[in-house]
Amino acid sequence: MPESIQLPKTDAKMEPTTLELAQALAERLAIRPNDWHRLKSNRSARASEQAAAALVFLLNEHPEEALERLRQASGWLDRSISAPPCPTHGTRNPK
């Protein structure tokens, strides 16, 4: 029979809250401005970003906002939404 591994107990005061963990995840998954053009159509990146944001809204007791972010995450995954064109590209200023 394998031995069970005992992990050291940590001080509860030092452990991050669930909300702090969700916020850290959302920050990590957020697409940075420098990566926008590279990742704007990456369905996994966009869905992950929206799902993490939904979790933050849910934990902050904003279920309507959470639901909207989950719908967007689902849309990225089921291909019912796609990235809009970049507003700074493709248009020329008339002289």
C-alpha positions in Angstrom: 0.0 0.0 0.0 1.5 3.4 -1.0 2.3 5.9 1.8 0.2 9.0 1.9 2.1 12.2 1.5 1.6 14.8 4.3 1.9 18.4 3.1 3.0 21.0 5.6 0.2 23.0 7.0 0.3 26.7 6.1 -0.8 29.6 8.1 -4.3 30.5 6.9 -3.5 34.2 7.2 -0.9 33.9 4.5 -3.0 32.0 2.0 -4.6 34.0 -0.7 -8.4 34.3 -0.8 -10.4 32.7 -3.5 -11.1 36.1 -5.0 -7.4 36.9 -5.0 -6.6 33.7 -6.8 -9.3 34.4 -9.4 -8.0 37.9 -9.9 -4.4 36.6 -10.3 -5.6 34.1 -12.9 -7.6 36.7 -14.7 -4.5 39.0 -14.8 -2.4 36.2 -16.1 -4.9 35.2 -18.8 -5.7 38.7 -19.9 -4.3 39.5 -23.4 -1.8 42.3 -23.2 -1.8 45.2 -25.7 1.5 44.0 -27.1 0.0 40.5 -27.8 -3.3 41.7 -29.1 -2.7 41.3 -32.8 -1.1 37.9 -32.3 -3.8 36.5 -30.0 -7.0 38.4 -31.0 -8.3 35.4 -33.0 -6.9 32.7 -30.7 -10.1 31.0 -29.5 -8.5 29.3 -26.6 -6.8 32.5 -25.3 -10.0 34.5 -25.8 -12.2 32.0 -24.1 -9.8 31.6 -21.2 -9.6 35.3 -20.7 -13.4 35.6 -20.6 -13.9 32.6 -18.4 -11.4 33.9 -15.8 -13.1 37.4 -15.9 -16.5 35.7 -15.3 -15.1 34.0 -12.2 -14.0 37.3 -10.8 -17.4 38.9 -11.5 -19.1 35.9 -9.9 -17.0 36.1 -6.8 -17.7 39.8 -6.6 -21.4 39.0 -6.6 -22.1 40.4 -10.1 -23.8 37.4 -11.7 -25.1 39.3 -14.7 -21.6 40.3 -15.7 -20.3 36.8 -15.0 -23.0 35.3 -17.3 -22.1 37.7 -20.1 -18.4 36.8 -19.9 -19.4 33.1 -19.8 -21.5 33.6 -23.0 -18.5 35.2 -24.7 -16.2 32.4 -23.6 -18.7 29.9 -25.0 -19.0 31.9 -28.2 -15.3 31.7 -28.7 -15.3 28.0 -28.2 -18.3 27.2 -30.3 -17.1 29.6 -33.0 -20.3 31.7 -32.9 -18.2 34.9 -32.4 -15.0 36.1 -33.9 -12.6 39.0 -33.5 -13.7 42.3 -35.0 -11.3 44.1 -37.2 -8.8 46.3 -35.4 -10.2 49.9 -35.2 -6.7 51.4 -36.0 -6.2 49.4 -39.2 -7.9 49.3 -42.5 -9.2 52.8 -42.5 -7.5 55.8 -44.1 -8.0 59.4 -42.9 -9.3 61.5 -45.8 -7.0 64.4 -46.6 
